[in-house]
């Protein structure tokens, strides 16, 4: 786990969180990374329960979940699947669709284009943690852009998880920021054939940690930044 980076003190962050929670500004998110098949029954039980309690947050209604105009009787739930692993498509998507939920795939934009023969070494070098039990020996472990476009066409959502699964620092140089933000936005747009409005850094840095990065995110067309404690509007 990386170091928690905040733009202010922990007490200031805590006070902001308490204020938001007290006002009812809550976005319910459940996070997943790899979703191996041996946990399929567990996922089904989990989402069977969620379906009784929550309504799906989708790309169509995300804005209302964010700005407080949510109209559903039940609160919304946003299942987030990080990294773009193949088992998200093979295992989790059928479960999500069975129970009426949209998945939100937070993908490092360079990962789907990495050749199958080096995907595991790329993952190891970039803190993309695969299950210890390899269910695809000799095959790819990442979703393809064709699969991603199909998922988007079926109502699932996508976010850019930087380009290389990058851990933002206050002093990250501009040329690295450009690659992790602008190049990533271009790759996501080319791969999905549509723009992506949500961005998330590895380890969840929020706006204010690096103001140059914040400005560049806005320039690249991102509207929302997901962090450890907040969803922040960028533009």
Buried (B, 14 or more C-beta within 10 A) or exposed (E): EEEEBBBEEEEEBEEEEEEBEEEEBEBBBBEBBBBBBEBBEEBBEBBEEBBEEBBBBBBEBBEBBBEEEBEEEEBBBBBBBBBBBBBBBBBBBEBBBEBEBBBBBBBBBBBBEBEBEEBBEBBEEBBBEBBEEEBBEEEBBBBBBEBBBBBBEEBBBBBBBBBBBBBBBEEBEEEBBBBBBBBBBEBBBEBBEEEBBBBBBBBBBBBBBBEBBBEBBBBBBBBBBBBBBBBBEBE
